[in-house]
Amino acid sequence: DEGAEFRRRQQLIVETPENPQRWEALCGERGSLRSDIFRTLIWYEPKQLAPLTDILRVHEYYYVQKLQDLVEHLDPEDPYNKTALDKNDTKVTPESWEAALKAAASVLEAVDLVVNETVRVAFCPIRPPGHHLGPAGATNSKDLDDDELTSQGFCLLNNVAIGAAYARCVHRDKIKKVAIIDFDVHHGNGTEAIVRNVCRRNHRDASVQEVSIRGIRAKIVLDAPPTCKPWLDPKQDVEDI
């Protein structure tokens, strides 16, 4: 019934900082962007979900697969069912993957609208956020390496990096340089890590395994392969991002 639904929603808001109220404060029926001062705004909804191709331009596939698998194992009949994605405070629900794809799609369509001169500027009030998410999830704020023990800061996909990479690659005939200006009380460590990842990057950590063969013990060190996620060309990206 409506009373039970309201109570569950209020419980979600109390328990989870990243909740619908954050979006509704801007875009809800009484949100600030609905006020008279913004009455000339033109509102757009994404026509489709973000393609995996545009996501993988900045994110590693194994992270995307991890996120998808985690969401798919939740009960789709219970939208309030949630589980932790990282080791800290980022939770996902059965609808989180679709929400993340819609958020990223909003940025992609905003880029198209601006580049095609349909609009002059675009603002995307989207959730979930993204600037703490690096190439493969949470990042260490000190050295920007992948670090699954730190927080993703409620971020599922790095929307602004996906949009910037899309502009640089898909609209390469018009967009020669891109700049990301991040303003927040917290450092956008995930976005910085993604930008650094346009060049070849060696993983700092190696996998160490102990084996025993006929009583002889030995350690085997397996270095993770290097990675590179260029937006267009690794050498030129360094100059143009």
Helices and strands as residue ranges (DSSP letters): H 2-15, H 20-27, G 32-34, G 36-38, H 52-55, H 61-72, E 83-84, E 91-92, H 96-115, E 133-134, E 137-138, H 159-170, H 189-196, E 206-213, E 216-223, H 234-240
